[in-house]
Amino acid sequence: MRDLIRAREDARQDRARARQRLGKFVLRRDRRLPGKGWTLARRQWLGQQAFEHAAQQAAFDDYLLACDLLDRRIETLERQIDEWATHDSFRQLVGRLRCLRGVDTLTAIGLIAEIGDFSRFKTAPAFMAYLGLVPSECSSGERRRQGSITKTGNNHARRLLIEAAHNQRRRPARSAHLARRQAGQPAGVVARAQQAQLRLHKRWQRMSARGKHSNKIAAGVARELAGFVWAIATDQPLRAG
């Protein structure tokens, strides 16, 4: 599963590079990509582009084909991952982790594949440290200085949590999609997920009010999210607050 998850990650990186090349090509021809994301409207616009010189058209067609092929490749990999997520080895824990906002099937099974046995970490801070989400520290005598996160340990799992952390900037809410994910799950897990949503959004708001950069906020929120992931994965008792 770890190999399959990382194959998808590699494909996503390849697609990002392919899209960047295509964007630079049309920009050199004084044409700007419409919109802010790779939406259906943007793909339709690209399909309508034509270039006077046959060599330029051939180059453009090749860049566009590379993007389309990578889209299909990622869709195939994600479909295979979704199928494996229902396997007996993963289904229960995937279902529980999906109760957390920002953690859907791909993120949940990605964390499981990367971490394996969560119980090998005796505490949440130990799990956070393994992911490289704790601040670095440089101390001398009575002087104590903390820096950026250490980025040690498993960078694949760390990236998944940081991506999930960006969802915490939105106000706490139980959307229809989240409600479907939580349906049938243990009441304690759902309660912990709700507790996480409230706490992590509040943390995002506090750090944002202090003028922190969004990347630093996401790293800080991801650290606390890791604690909730560990607690659910190791079936820790729910505490108030």
BALOBA-1460 file (C-alpha; in Angstrom, 3 decimals):
// residues 241
<rec num="1" residu="m" x="0.000" y="0.000" z="0.000"/>
<rec num="2" residu="r" x="2.859" y="2.362" z="0.757"/>
<rec num="3" residu="d" x="4.216" y="1.799" z="-2.753"/>
<rec num="4" residu="l" x="0.798" y="2.435" z="-4.300"/>
<rec num="5" residu="i" x="0.287" y="5.623" z="-2.271"/>
<rec num="6" residu="r" x="3.716" y="6.918" z="-3.259"/>
<rec num="7" residu="a" x="3.077" y="6.063" z="-6.928"/>
<rec num="8" residu="r" x="0.072" y="8.393" z="-6.781"/>
<rec num="9" residu="e" x="2.178" y="11.072" z="-5.114"/>
<rec num="10" residu="d" x="4.808" y="10.760" z="-7.848"/>
<rec num="11" residu="a" x="2.089" y="11.025" z="-10.501"/>
<rec num="12" residu="r" x="0.731" y="14.187" z="-8.874"/>
<rec num="13" residu="q" x="4.209" y="15.734" z="-8.896"/>
<rec num="14" residu="d" x="4.615" y="14.776" z="-12.554"/>
<rec num="15" residu="r" x="1.269" y="16.381" z="-13.362"/>
<rec num="16" residu="a" x="2.210" y="19.588" z="-11.562"/>
<rec num="17" residu="r" x="5.373" y="19.833" z="-13.657"/>
<rec num="18" residu="a" x="3.487" y="19.014" z="-16.872"/>
<rec num="19" residu="r" x="0.914" y="21.700" z="-16.142"/>
<rec num="20" residu="q" x="3.659" y="24.207" z="-15.395"/>
<rec num="21" residu="r" x="5.325" y="23.483" z="-18.743"/>
<rec num="22" residu="l" x="2.024" y="23.887" z="-20.570"/>
<rec num="23" residu="g" x="1.268" y="27.133" z="-18.750"/>
<rec num="24" residu="k" x="4.666" y="28.570" z="-19.640"/>
<rec num="25" residu="f" x="4.213" y="27.550" z="-23.278"/>
<rec num="26" residu="v" x="0.934" y="29.430" z="-23.715"/>
<rec num="27" residu="l" x="2.331" y="32.393" z="-21.759"/>
<rec num="28" residu="r" x="5.230" y="32.628" z="-24.229"/>
<rec num="29" residu="r" x="2.585" y="32.913" z="-26.944"/>
<rec num="30" residu="d" x="1.002" y="35.857" z="-25.053"/>
<rec num="31" residu="r" x="-1.968" y="33.802" z="-23.876"/>
<rec num="32" residu="r" x="-2.950" y="33.586" z="-20.225"/>
<rec num="33" residu="l" x="-4.634" y="30.581" z="-18.651"/>
<rec num="34" residu="p" x="-8.166" y="31.485" z="-17.510"/>
<rec num="35" residu="g" x="-9.186" y="31.111" z="-13.871"/>
<rec num="36" residu="k" x="-7.084" y="30.251" z="-10.846"/>
<rec num="37" residu="g" x="-7.211" y="26.463" z="-10.954"/>
<rec num="38" residu="w" x="-7.200" y="23.528" z="-13.350"/>
<rec num="39" residu="t" x="-10.949" y="23.373" z="-13.817"/>
<rec num="40" residu="l" x="-13.087" y="21.945" z="-16.603"/>
<rec num="41" residu="a" x="-13.447" y="25.479" z="-18.000"/>
<rec num="42" residu="r" x="-9.669" y="25.780" z="-18.269"/>
<rec num="43" residu="r" x="-9.400" y="22.414" z="-20.008"/>
<rec num="44" residu="q" x="-12.085" y="23.466" z="-22.487"/>
<rec num="45" residu="w" x="-10.213" y="26.696" z="-23.171"/>
<rec num="46" residu="l" x="-7.001" y="24.773" z="-23.814"/>
<rec num="47" residu="g" x="-8.822" y="22.489" z="-26.219"/>
<rec num="48" residu="q" x="-9.848" y="25.523" z="-28.263"/>
<rec num="49" residu="q" x="-6.335" y="26.914" z="-28.702"/>
<rec num="50" residu="a" x="-4.747" y="26.826" z="-32.151"/>
<rec num="51" residu="f" x="-1.339" y="28.042" z="-33.307"/>
<rec num="52" residu="e" x="-0.394" y="29.290" z="-36.737"/>
<rec num="53" residu="h" x="2.911" y="27.452" z="-37.028"/>
<rec num="54" residu="a" x="2.604" y="23.660" z="-37.333"/>
<rec num="55" residu="a" x="5.656" y="23.069" z="-35.104"/>
<rec num="56" residu="q" x="4.164" y="25.180" z="-32.323"/>
<rec num="57" residu="q" x="0.862" y="23.322" z="-32.632"/>
<rec num="58" residu="a" x="2.656" y="19.982" z="-32.386"/>
<rec num="59" residu="a" x="4.493" y="21.106" z="-29.255"/>
<rec num="60" residu="f" x="1.286" y="22.395" z="-27.672"/>
<rec num="61" residu="d" x="-0.582" y="19.175" z="-28.476"/>
<rec num="62" residu="d" x="2.201" y="17.147" z="-26.846"/>
<rec num="63" residu="y" x="2.141" y="19.242" z="-23.664"/>
<rec num="64" residu="l" x="-1.641" y="18.962" z="-23.455"/>
<rec num="65" residu="l" x="-1.605" y="15.223" z="-24.088"/>
<rec num="66" residu="a" x="0.934" y="14.748" z="-21.281"/>
<rec num="67" residu="c" x="-1.427" y="16.526" z="-18.857"/>
<rec num="68" residu="d" x="-4.420" y="14.461" z="-19.963"/>
<rec num="69" residu="l" x="-2.530" y="11.184" z="-19.664"/>
<rec num="70" residu="l" x="-1.392" y="12.069" z="-16.158"/>
<rec num="71" residu="d" x="-4.983" y="12.908" z="-15.187"/>
<rec num="72" residu="r" x="-6.035" y="9.412" z="-16.308"/>
<rec num="73" residu="r" x="-3.068" y="7.851" z="-14.532"/>
<rec num="74" residu="i" x="-3.967" y="9.538" z="-11.243"/>
<rec num="75" residu="e" x="-7.625" y="8.582" z="-11.588"/>
<rec num="76" residu="t" x="-6.633" y="4.939" z="-12.043"/>
<rec num="77" residu="l" x="-4.325" y="4.979" z="-9.034"/>
<rec num="78" residu="e" x="-6.921" y="6.673" z="-6.830"/>
<rec num="79" residu="r" x="-9.566" y="4.162" z="-7.853"/>
<rec num="80" residu="q" x="-7.230" y="1.323" z="-6.882"/>
<rec num="81" residu="i" x="-6.456" y="2.987" z="-3.545"/>
<rec num="82" residu="d" x="-10.171" y="3.424" z="-2.829"/>
<rec num="83" residu="e" x="-10.711" y="-0.264" z="-3.483"/>
<rec num="84" residu="w" x="-7.909" y="-1.243" z="-1.096"/>
<rec num="85" residu="a" x="-9.345" y="1.076" z="1.574"/>
<rec num="86" residu="t" x="-12.312" y="-1.281" z="1.914"/>
<rec num="87" residu="h" x="-10.040" y="-4.275" z="2.578"/>
<rec num="88" residu="d" x="-10.371" y="-5.885" z="6.013"/>
<rec num="89" residu="s" x="-6.834" y="-4.759" z="6.903"/>
<rec num="90" residu="f" x="-7.716" y="-1.067" z="6.556"/>
<rec num="91" residu="r" x="-11.501" y="-0.568" z="6.581"/>
<rec num="92" residu="q" x="-12.086" y="0.024" z="10.306"/>
<rec num="93" residu="l" x="-9.254" y="2.494" z="10.903"/>
<rec num="94" residu="v" x="-9.848" y="4.290" z="7.605"/>
<rec num="95" residu="g" x="-13.485" y="4.775" z="8.629"/>
<rec num="96" residu="r" x="-12.512" y="6.221" z="11.998"/>
<rec num="97" residu="l" x="-9.871" y="8.609" z="10.679"/>
<rec num="98" residu="r" x="-12.291" y="9.861" z="8.019"/>
<rec num="99" residu="c" x="-14.375" y="11.341" z="10.831"/>
<rec num="100" residu="l" x="-11.794" y="14.136" z="11.072"/>
<rec num="101" residu="r" x="-12.274" y="17.193" z="8.898"/>
<rec num="102" residu="g" x="-9.729" y="17.244" z="6.075"/>
<rec num="103" residu="v" x="-9.024" y="13.516" z="6.361"/>
<rec num="104" residu="d" x="-10.833" y="11.591" z="3.640"/>
<rec num="105" residu="t" x="-10.041" y="8.131" z="2.260"/>
<rec num="106" residu="l" x="-6.800" y="8.967" z="0.439"/>
<rec num="107" residu="t" x="-5.334" y="10.829" z="3.415"/>
<rec num="108" residu="a" x="-6.481" y="8.208" z="5.933"/>
<rec num="109" residu="i" x="-5.093" y="5.200" z="4.098"/>
<rec num="110" residu="g" x="-1.956" y="7.162" z="3.215"/>
<rec num="111" residu="l" x="-1.284" y="7.767" z="6.917"/>
<rec num="112" residu="i" x="-1.979" y="4.132" z="7.763"/>
<rec num="113" residu="a" x="0.346" y="2.897" z="5.015"/>
<rec num="114" residu="e" x="3.153" y="5.215" z="6.115"/>
<rec num="115" residu="i" x="2.833" y="4.724" z="9.879"/>
<rec num="116" residu="g" x="1.816" y="1.081" z="10.146"/>
<rec num="117" residu="d" x="1.362" y="0.369" z="13.852"/>
<rec num="118" residu="f" x="0.383" y="3.618" z="15.619"/>
<rec num="119" residu="s" x="0.700" y="1.955" z="19.031"/>
<rec num="120" residu="r" x="4.495" y="1.923" z="18.722"/>
<rec num="121" residu="f" x="4.292" y="5.586" z="19.729"/>
<rec num="122" residu="k" x="3.567" y="5.704" z="23.455"/>
<rec num="123" residu="t" x="2.443" y="9.336" z="23.458"/>
<rec num="124" residu="a" x="1.061" y="11.898" z="21.022"/>
<rec num="125" residu="p" x="4.220" y="14.080" z="21.324"/>
<rec num="126" residu="a" x="6.331" y="11.077" z="20.329"/>
<rec num="127" residu="f" x="4.184" y="10.667" z="17.220"/>
<rec num="128" residu="m" x="4.465" y="14.380" z="16.424"/>
<rec num="129" residu="a" x="8.244" y="14.227" z="16.791"/>
<rec num="130" residu="y" x="8.432" y="11.233" z="14.446"/>
<rec num="131" residu="l" x="6.619" y="13.282" z="11.818"/>
<rec num="132" residu="g" x="9.016" y="16.211" z="12.210"/>
<rec num="133" residu="l" x="6.219" y="18.556" z="13.285"/>
<rec num="134" residu="v" x="7.807" y="19.727" z="16.544"/>
<rec num="135" residu="p" x="9.799" y="22.985" z="16.661"/>
<rec num="136" residu="s" x="13.571" y="22.795" z="16.486"/>
<rec num="137" residu="e" x="15.400" y="24.184" z="19.489"/>
<rec num="138" residu="c" x="18.724" y="25.886" z="20.084"/>
<rec num="139" residu="s" x="19.472" y="26.445" z="23.771"/>
<rec num="140" residu="s" x="22.499" y="27.803" z="25.565"/>
<rec num="141" residu="g" x="22.545" y="28.304" z="29.321"/>
<rec num="142" residu="e" x="19.335" y="30.080" z="30.300"/>
<rec num="143" residu="r" x="18.634" y="31.088" z="26.716"/>
<rec num="144" residu="r" x="16.059" y="28.966" z="24.907"/>
<rec num="145" residu="r" x="15.238" y="29.580" z="21.265"/>
<rec num="146" residu="q" x="12.768" y="27.635" z="19.136"/>
<rec num="147" residu="g" x="12.896" y="27.594" z="15.367"/>
<rec num="148" residu="s" x="10.972" y="26.046" z="12.516"/>
<rec num="149" residu="i" x="9.747" y="22.434" z="12.592"/>
<rec num="150" residu="t" x="12.466" y="19.796" z="12.440"/>
<rec num="151" residu="k" x="11.117" y="18.077" z="9.294"/>
<rec num="152" residu="t" x="12.701" y="14.823" z="10.410"/>
<rec num="153" residu="g" x="11.011" y="11.442" z="10.145"/>
<rec num="154" residu="n" x="8.345" y="10.534" z="7.626"/>
<rec num="155" residu="n" x="7.886" y="13.431" z="5.210"/>
<rec num="156" residu="h" x="5.075" y="11.682" z="3.294"/>
<rec num="157" residu="a" x="2.840" y="11.458" z="6.362"/>
<rec num="158" residu="r" x="3.836" y="14.997" z="7.385"/>
<rec num="159" residu="r" x="2.758" y="16.359" z="4.003"/>
<rec num="160" residu="l" x="-0.617" y="14.606" z="4.256"/>
<rec num="161" residu="l" x="-1.284" y="16.165" z="7.661"/>
<rec num="162" residu="i" x="-0.214" y="19.644" z="6.561"/>
<rec num="163" residu="e" x="-2.553" y="19.407" z="3.564"/>
<rec num="164" residu="a" x="-5.367" y="18.312" z="5.879"/>
<rec num="165" residu="a" x="-4.573" y="21.163" z="8.276"/>
<rec num="166" residu="h" x="-5.483" y="23.781" z="5.674"/>
<rec num="167" residu="n" x="-9.121" y="22.654" z="5.977"/>
<rec num="168" residu="q" x="-9.182" y="23.889" z="9.570"/>
<rec num="169" residu="r" x="-9.195" y="27.546" z="8.554"/>
<rec num="170" residu="r" x="-12.923" y="27.260" z="7.751"/>
<rec num="171" residu="r" x="-15.476" y="27.696" z="10.523"/>
<rec num="172" residu="p" x="-16.486" y="24.452" z="12.273"/>
<rec num="173" residu="a" x="-19.422" y="22.803" z="10.555"/>
<rec num="174" residu="r" x="-20.772" y="19.319" z="9.930"/>
<rec num="175" residu="s" x="-21.277" y="19.249" z="6.179"/>
<rec num="176" residu="a" x="-23.395" y="16.601" z="4.490"/>
<rec num="177" residu="h" x="-20.220" y="14.928" z="3.198"/>
<rec num="178" residu="l" x="-18.648" y="14.846" z="6.666"/>
<rec num="179" residu="a" x="-21.895" y="13.569" z="8.172"/>
<rec num="180" residu="r" x="-21.883" y="10.659" z="5.716"/>
<rec num="181" residu="r" x="-18.301" y="9.826" z="6.653"/>
<rec num="182" residu="q" x="-19.160" y="9.854" z="10.352"/>
<rec num="183" residu="a" x="-22.338" y="7.791" z="9.985"/>
<rec num="184" residu="g" x="-22.043" y="4.431" z="11.727"/>
<rec num="185" residu="q" x="-18.772" y="5.280" z="13.473"/>
<rec num="186" residu="p" x="-18.338" y="5.012" z="17.291"/>
<rec num="187" residu="a" x="-19.832" y="7.944" z="19.201"/>
<rec num="188" residu="g" x="-16.515" y="8.574" z="20.985"/>
<rec num="189" residu="v" x="-14.649" y="8.885" z="17.681"/>
<rec num="190" residu="v" x="-17.244" y="11.313" z="16.289"/>
<rec num="191" residu="a" x="-17.088" y="13.362" z="19.492"/>
<rec num="192" residu="r" x="-13.297" y="13.509" z="19.296"/>
<rec num="193" residu="a" x="-13.503" y="14.601" z="15.663"/>
<rec num="194" residu="q" x="-15.864" y="17.409" z="16.634"/>
<rec num="195" residu="q" x="-13.531" y="18.385" z="19.471"/>
<rec num="196" residu="a" x="-10.657" y="18.461" z="16.981"/>
<rec num="197" residu="q" x="-12.575" y="20.662" z="14.568"/>
<rec num="198" residu="l" x="-13.330" y="23.251" z="17.246"/>
<rec num="199" residu="r" x="-9.840" y="23.244" z="18.733"/>
<rec num="200" residu="l" x="-7.934" y="23.330" z="15.448"/>
<rec num="201" residu="h" x="-10.023" y="26.151" z="13.976"/>
<rec num="202" residu="k" x="-9.499" y="28.170" z="17.152"/>
<rec num="203" residu="r" x="-5.750" y="27.529" z="16.899"/>
<rec num="204" residu="w" x="-5.744" y="28.686" z="13.275"/>
<rec num="205" residu="q" x="-7.607" y="31.873" z="14.176"/>
<rec num="206" residu="r" x="-5.285" y="32.708" z="17.081"/>
<rec num="207" residu="m" x="-2.136" y="32.258" z="15.015"/>
<rec num="208" residu="s" x="-3.628" y="34.194" z="12.110"/>
<rec num="209" residu="a" x="-4.508" y="37.077" z="14.450"/>
<rec num="210" residu="r" x="-0.834" y="37.213" z="15.485"/>
<rec num="211" residu="g" x="0.144" y="37.714" z="11.837"/>
<rec num="212" residu="k" x="1.700" y="34.281" z="11.281"/>
<rec num="213" residu="h" x="2.259" y="33.107" z="7.712"/>
<rec num="214" residu="s" x="-0.285" y="30.525" z="6.535"/>
<rec num="215" residu="n" x="2.454" y="27.908" z="6.048"/>
<rec num="216" residu="k" x="3.554" y="28.270" z="9.669"/>
<rec num="217" residu="i" x="-0.044" y="28.137" z="10.820"/>
<rec num="218" residu="a" x="-0.645" y="24.951" z="8.813"/>
<rec num="219" residu="a" x="2.426" y="23.314" z="10.366"/>
<rec num="220" residu="g" x="1.281" y="24.224" z="13.869"/>
<rec num="221" residu="v" x="-2.250" y="23.007" z="13.250"/>
<rec num="222" residu="a" x="-0.928" y="19.818" z="11.614"/>
<rec num="223" residu="r" x="1.027" y="19.100" z="14.810"/>
<rec num="224" residu="e" x="-2.160" y="19.175" z="16.880"/>
<rec num="225" residu="l" x="-4.069" y="17.256" z="14.196"/>
<rec num="226" residu="a" x="-1.419" y="14.538" z="14.476"/>
<rec num="227" residu="g" x="-2.332" y="14.223" z="18.139"/>
<rec num="228" residu="f" x="-5.977" y="13.616" z="17.289"/>
<rec num="229" residu="v" x="-5.021" y="11.082" z="14.610"/>
<rec num="230" residu="w" x="-2.860" y="9.202" z="17.120"/>
<rec num="231" residu="a" x="-5.611" y="9.275" z="19.746"/>
<rec num="232" residu="i" x="-8.184" y="7.808" z="17.345"/>
<rec num="233" residu="a" x="-5.775" y="5.231" z="15.930"/>
<rec num="234" residu="t" x="-4.778" y="4.008" z="19.400"/>
<rec num="235" residu="d" x="-8.308" y="4.247" z="20.825"/>
<rec num="236" residu="q" x="-7.435" y="6.704" z="23.616"/>
<rec num="237" residu="p" x="-10.194" y="7.604" z="26.114"/>
<rec num="238" residu="l" x="-11.947" y="10.874" z="25.332"/>
<rec num="239" residu="r" x="-11.252" y="13.691" z="27.756"/>
<rec num="240" residu="a" x="-13.296" y="16.843" z="28.171"/>
<rec num="241" residu="g" x="-11.954" y="20.146" z="26.846"/>
